[in-house]
Amino acid sequence: MSHRNAPLTPTGRLRLARCVVDDGWPLRQAAERFQVSHTTAARWANRYRQLGEAAMHDRSSRPHNSPRQTPAAVELQVVRLRRQHRIGPVRLAARAGVAASTAHRILARHGLPALAATDRATGEPIRRYERSRPGELVHIDVKKLGRIPDGGGHKVLGRAAGSPNKDRRNGAGYAYLHTALDDHTRLAYTEDLPDETAATCAGFLRRAVAWFAECGMTVERVLTDNAWAYTKNTWRDTCRDLGISPRWTRPWRPQTNGKVERFHRTLLDEWAYHRPYTSDAERQAAFPDWLDWYNYHRPHTGISGQPPASRVTNLSEQHT
């Protein structure tokens, strides 16, 4: 590929060379005509004389010989270790006896992507996708979260005194965070509900669809895992009544529903475990403001640093 500032394309080089070789132009006259130096004109003319039209294209800058290149056996060892153990350049370097930068170049040379871009279970590259319009696909999932007893949990009182939710008889119990997240915009709707039964999930779906409708989005499909509640007739009938097509992930493939899984991780890091809370009510009181910030103000790296609401027509203008 020609340099972006190169004065001559392969076609221009051919014209220059033909002027000199076929038509007998002086080198300096041809150089002036094509706005290049006389040495450049001489180079393309000589290549045309020797190899013809095929020589007008760029040559590879790779050297003919690389005496210090990593031996092929070492390269194969690095590739084999990567595929077997799914480890990065630093650990590969320690095992193969090369520099980490060398291990990185070997991986790149063999077309092996970074670990962050591969599936942890299989080591295969993650095939990312994104729906083209809001509402085309909504991901739904439930996150089970231990409630905080009055007075604080282990983050406030310490492990020994602050874990009554492990006691099924006297504990604070669990919150079931039901989330619906739009694939295109990443806009999220979440409710804290007492369980994850079929009736509860169906009711949440109805309210989520209504909320998205208020945002100007029509839900067309929903994607869930294969949890019991999502495989019952209650869920199917609710989808049919709402005019929604239900979809399910492949068994043991949670990454198919990865967008809502990642949202729940963000939710835990930035709200649930962001600071010590002295009660579950205190933590729940902080949630609406966090969710509003996530939807309307928080930069989302998956959509070029824009907040989710920026992808919904005029929705971002409703919150300042």
C-alpha positions as CSV (number, residue, x, y, z in Angstrom):
1,M,0.0,0.0,0.0
2,S,1.3,3.4,-1.0
3,H,2.2,5.9,1.8
4,R,-0.8,8.3,2.2
5,N,1.4,11.3,1.3
6,A,3.1,9.6,-1.7
7,P,3.1,11.9,-4.8
8,L,2.8,8.9,-7.2
9,T,0.3,6.1,-7.3
10,P,1.2,2.9,-9.1
11,T,-0.6,4.3,-12.2
12,G,1.4,7.6,-11.9
13,R,4.6,5.7,-11.6
14,L,3.8,3.7,-14.8
15,R,3.1,6.9,-16.7
16,L,6.3,8.4,-15.5
17,A,8.3,5.3,-16.4
18,R,6.8,5.1,-19.9
19,C,7.6,8.8,-20.6
20,V,11.3,8.1,-19.8
21,V,11.7,4.5,-21.2
22,D,9.2,4.4,-24.1
23,D,9.0,8.1,-25.1
24,G,12.6,9.1,-24.4
25,W,12.0,12.0,-22.0
26,P,15.0,13.3,-20.0
27,L,14.8,12.3,-16.3
28,R,14.7,15.8,-15.1
29,Q,11.9,16.8,-17.5
30,A,9.8,13.7,-16.3
31,A,10.6,14.5,-12.7
32,E,9.4,18.1,-13.1
33,R,6.3,17.0,-15.0
34,F,5.3,14.5,-12.2
35,Q,6.5,16.7,-9.3
36,V,9.1,14.3,-7.9
37,S,12.8,14.3,-7.5
38,H,15.0,13.1,-10.4
39,T,16.2,10.2,-8.3
40,T,12.6,9.0,-7.8
41,A,12.0,9.3,-11.5
42,A,15.2,7.3,-12.1
43,R,14.2,4.6,-9.7
44,W,10.8,3.9,-11.3
45,A,12.2,4.1,-14.8
46,N,14.9,1.5,-13.9
47,R,12.3,-0.8,-12.3
48,Y,10.1,-0.5,-15.4
49,R,13.1,-1.5,-17.6
50,Q,13.9,-4.5,-15.5
51,L,10.5,-5.9,-14.5
52,G,7.9,-4.1,-16.5
53,E,4.5,-2.9,-15.3
54,A,4.4,-5.3,-12.3
55,A,7.3,-3.4,-10.7
56,M,5.3,-0.3,-10.2
57,H,3.7,-1.5,-7.0
58,D,5.3,-1.2,-3.5
59,R,7.7,-3.8,-2.4
60,S,7.6,-5.3,1.0
61,S,9.9,-3.7,3.5
62,R,10.5,-7.0,5.3
63,P,14.2,-8.0,5.1
64,H,15.2,-11.0,3.1
65,N,17.0,-12.5,6.0
66,S,16.3,-12.2,9.8
67,P,19.2,-14.0,11.5
68,R,18.0,-13.0,15.0
69,Q,14.4,-14.1,14.5
70,T,13.0,-16.3,17.2
71,P,13.5,-20.0,16.2
72,A,10.5,-21.7,14.8
73,A,10.5,-24.3,17.6
74,V,10.2,-21.6,20.2
75,E,7.4,-19.9,18.3
76,L,5.5,-23.2,18.2
77,Q,6.1,-23.7,21.9
78,V,4.6,-20.2,22.7
79,V,1.6,-20.9,20.5
80,R,1.0,-24.3,22.1
81,L,1.3,-22.9,25.6
82,R,-1.1,-20.1,24.8
83,R,-3.7,-22.5,23.4
84,Q,-3.4,-25.0,26.2
85,H,-3.2,-22.7,29.2
86,R,-4.7,-19.4,27.9
87,I,-2.1,-17.2,29.5
88,G,-0.7,-13.9,28.4
89,P,2.7,-12.7,27.1
90,V,4.3,-12.3,30.5
91,R,3.6,-15.8,31.7
92,L,4.4,-17.2,28.3
93,A,7.7,-15.5,28.3
94,A,8.7,-17.1,31.6
95,R,7.8,-20.6,30.4
96,A,9.4,-20.3,26.9
97,G,12.5,-18.4,27.9
98,V,11.9,-15.3,25.8
99,A,11.1,-11.6,26.4
100,A,7.4,-10.7,27.0
101,S,7.6,-8.4,24.0
102,T,8.8,-11.3,21.9
103,A,6.0,-13.5,23.1
104,H,3.5,-10.7,22.2
105,R,4.9,-10.4,18.7
106,I,4.7,-14.2,18.2
107,L,1.1,-14.2,19.2
108,A,0.4,-11.3,16.9
109,R,2.3,-13.0,14.0
110,H,0.1,-16.2,14.4
111,G,-3.1,-14.2,14.6
112,L,-3.9,-15.0,18.3
113,P,-6.0,-12.2,19.9
114,A,-5.6,-10.7,23.3
115,L,-7.0,-12.7,26.2
116,A,-9.6,-10.0,26.8
117,A,-11.0,-10.7,23.4
118,T,-11.4,-14.4,23.8
119,D,-13.9,-16.6,25.5
120,R,-12.6,-17.9,28.8
121,A,-14.1,-21.3,28.5
122,T,-13.1,-22.2,24.9
123,G,-10.3,-19.7,24.1
124,E,-12.1,-18.8,20.9
125,P,-12.4,-15.1,19.8
126,I,-15.5,-13.5,21.1
127,R,-17.9,-12.6,18.3
128,R,-19.4,-9.3,19.4
129,Y,-22.6,-8.1,17.9
130,E,-24.9,-5.2,18.3
131,R,-28.5,-4.7,17.1
132,S,-29.1,-1.9,14.7
133,R,-32.0,-0.1,16.4
134,P,-33.4,0.4,19.9
135,G,-35.9,-2.2,21.1
136,E,-34.9,-4.8,18.5
137,L,-33.5,-7.0,21.3
138,V,-33.7,-6.7,25.1
139,H,-31.5,-8.8,27.4
140,I,-33.1,-9.9,30.6
141,D,-31.5,-11.5,33.6
142,V,-31.7,-11.7,37.4
143,K,-28.9,-11.0,39.9
144,K,-29.1,-12.5,43.3
145,L,-27.7,-10.1,46.0
146,G,-27.5,-10.6,49.7
147,R,-29.4,-8.0,51.7
148,I,-27.7,-5.9,54.4
149,P,-29.1,-6.3,57.9
150,D,-29.8,-3.2,60.0
151,G,-26.6,-2.0,61.5
152,G,-24.5,-3.0,58.6
153,G,-23.0,-6.2,57.1
154,H,-19.5,-7.5,57.1
155,K,-18.1,-4.4,55.4
156,V,-19.1,-2.4,58.4
157,L,-18.9,-4.9,61.3
158,G,-16.3,-7.4,60.0
159,R,-16.7,-11.0,58.8
160,A,-17.5,-12.6,62.1
161,A,-20.3,-10.2,63.2
162,G,-21.6,-9.1,59.9
163,S,-22.8,-12.1,57.9
164,P,-26.3,-13.0,59.3
165,N,-27.6,-13.5,55.8
166,K,-25.8,-16.8,55.8
167,D,-28.2,-18.0,58.5
168,R,-31.4,-19.1,56.7
169,R,-33.5,-18.7,59.8
170,N,-32.5,-15.4,61.1
171,G,-30.7,-13.8,58.1
172,A,-31.6,-10.7,56.1
173,G,-32.2,-12.8,53.0
174,Y,-31.6,-11.9,49.4
175,A,-32.6,-9.3,46.8
176,Y,-33.4,-10.4,43.3
177,L,-32.4,-7.7,40.9
178,H,-34.3,-8.1,37.6
179,T,-32.8,-6.2,34.8
180,A,-33.9,-5.5,31.2
181,L,-31.2,-4.0,29.1
182,D,-31.5,-2.8,25.5
183,D,-28.9,-4.3,23.2
184,H,-28.4,-1.3,20.9
185,T,-28.5,1.6,23.4
186,R,-27.5,-0.3,26.7
187,L,-30.4,1.5,28.4
188,A,-31.3,-0.4,31.5
189,Y,-34.4,-0.9,33.7
190,T,-34.0,-2.7,37.0
191,E,-36.3,-3.7,39.9
192,D,-35.6,-5.2,43.3
193,L,-38.1,-8.0,43.6
194,P,-38.6,-10.7,46.4
195,D,-38.1,-13.8,44.1
196,E,-37.6,-15.1,40.6
197,T,-40.7,-17.1,40.1
198,A,-42.5,-17.3,36.7
199,A,-45.2,-14.9,37.8
200,T,-42.7,-12.4,39.2
201,C,-40.6,-12.5,36.0
202,A,-43.7,-12.1,33.8
203,G,-44.8,-9.1,35.8
204,F,-41.4,-7.5,35.6
205,L,-41.5,-8.0,31.8
206,R,-44.7,-6.1,31.5
207,R,-43.4,-3.2,33.5
208,A,-40.1,-3.1,31.6
209,V,-41.9,-3.0,28.3
210,A,-44.1,-0.2,29.5
211,W,-41.0,1.7,30.7
212,F,-39.2,1.3,27.4
213,A,-42.4,2.5,25.6
214,E,-42.2,5.7,27.7
215,C,-38.7,6.1,26.3
216,G,-40.0,5.8,22.8
217,M,-38.8,2.2,22.3
218,T,-40.9,-0.8,21.1
219,V,-39.5,-4.1,22.4
220,E,-39.5,-6.7,19.6
221,R,-37.5,-9.6,21.1
222,V,-36.3,-10.6,24.6
223,L,-33.3,-12.8,25.3
224,T,-33.0,-14.8,28.5
225,D,-31.1,-17.7,29.8
226,N,-32.7,-21.1,30.4
227,A,-33.7,-20.5,34.0
228,W,-36.9,-22.3,35.1
229,A,-39.1,-19.2,35.1
230,Y,-38.3,-18.3,31.5
231,T,-39.2,-21.7,30.1
232,K,-42.7,-21.9,31.6
233,N,-45.9,-21.1,29.8
234,T,-46.4,-18.0,32.0
235,W,-43.4,-16.4,30.3
236,R,-44.3,-17.5,26.8
237,D,-47.9,-16.3,27.2
238,T,-46.8,-12.9,28.5
239,C,-44.5,-12.5,25.5
240,R,-47.3,-13.4,23.2
241,D,-49.7,-10.9,24.8
242,L,-47.1,-8.2,24.4
243,G,-46.3,-9.0,20.8
244,I,-42.7,-10.0,21.8
245,S,-40.6,-12.9,20.4
246,P,-38.8,-14.8,23.2
247,R,-35.3,-16.0,22.6
248,W,-33.1,-18.2,24.9
249,T,-29.3,-18.5,25.1
250,R,-27.6,-21.8,24.4
251,P,-27.1,-23.9,27.5
252,W,-23.9,-23.2,29.4
253,R,-23.2,-20.1,27.2
254,P,-23.9,-17.1,29.5
255,Q,-21.7,-14.9,27.3
256,T,-24.5,-14.8,24.8
257,N,-26.4,-12.7,27.3
258,G,-23.1,-10.9,28.1
259,K,-24.4,-7.3,27.9
260,V,-26.7,-7.7,30.9
261,E,-24.2,-9.8,32.7
262,R,-21.7,-7.0,32.3
263,F,-24.2,-4.5,33.5
264,H,-24.7,-6.5,36.7
265,R,-21.0,-6.4,37.3
266,T,-20.9,-2.7,36.8
267,L,-23.9,-2.4,39.2
268,L,-22.1,-4.3,41.9
269,D,-18.9,-2.4,41.5
270,E,-20.4,1.1,41.3
271,W,-23.5,0.8,43.5
272,A,-23.9,-2.3,45.6
273,Y,-20.3,-2.6,46.8
274,H,-19.2,0.9,46.1
275,R,-19.3,1.9,49.8
276,P,-20.3,0.4,53.2
277,Y,-24.0,0.7,53.9
278,T,-25.5,0.5,57.3
279,S,-28.8,-1.1,56.1
280,D,-30.4,-2.5,53.0
281,A,-32.8,0.5,52.9
282,E,-29.9,2.9,52.7
283,R,-28.4,1.0,49.8
284,Q,-31.8,0.8,48.0
285,A,-32.3,4.5,48.5
286,A,-29.1,5.1,46.6
287,F,-30.1,3.0,43.6
288,P,-32.4,5.3,41.7
289,D,-29.8,8.0,41.5
290,W,-27.1,5.5,40.4
291,L,-29.4,4.0,37.7
292,D,-30.3,7.5,36.4
293,W,-26.6,8.4,36.2
294,Y,-25.9,5.1,34.4
295,N,-28.6,5.7,31.8
296,Y,-28.2,9.4,31.2
297,H,-24.7,10.6,32.2
298,R,-22.2,7.7,32.6
299,P,-19.8,7.3,29.6
300,H,-20.2,3.7,28.3
301,T,-17.1,2.3,26.6
302,G,-19.1,-0.1,24.5
303,I,-20.7,2.8,22.7
304,S,-17.8,5.1,22.1
305,G,-17.9,6.8,25.6
306,Q,-21.5,8.1,25.2
307,P,-24.3,7.5,27.8
308,P,-27.0,5.0,26.8
309,A,-29.7,7.6,26.5
310,S,-27.7,9.3,23.8
311,R,-28.7,6.5,21.4
312,V,-32.4,7.1,22.0
313,T,-33.9,10.0,20.0
314,N,-34.3,13.1,22.2
315,L,-34.2,11.0,25.4
316,S,-30.9,12.5,26.6
317,E,-32.4,15.9,26.6
318,Q,-34.9,15.0,29.3
319,H,-32.2,14.7,32.0
320,T,-29.6,17.3,32.7
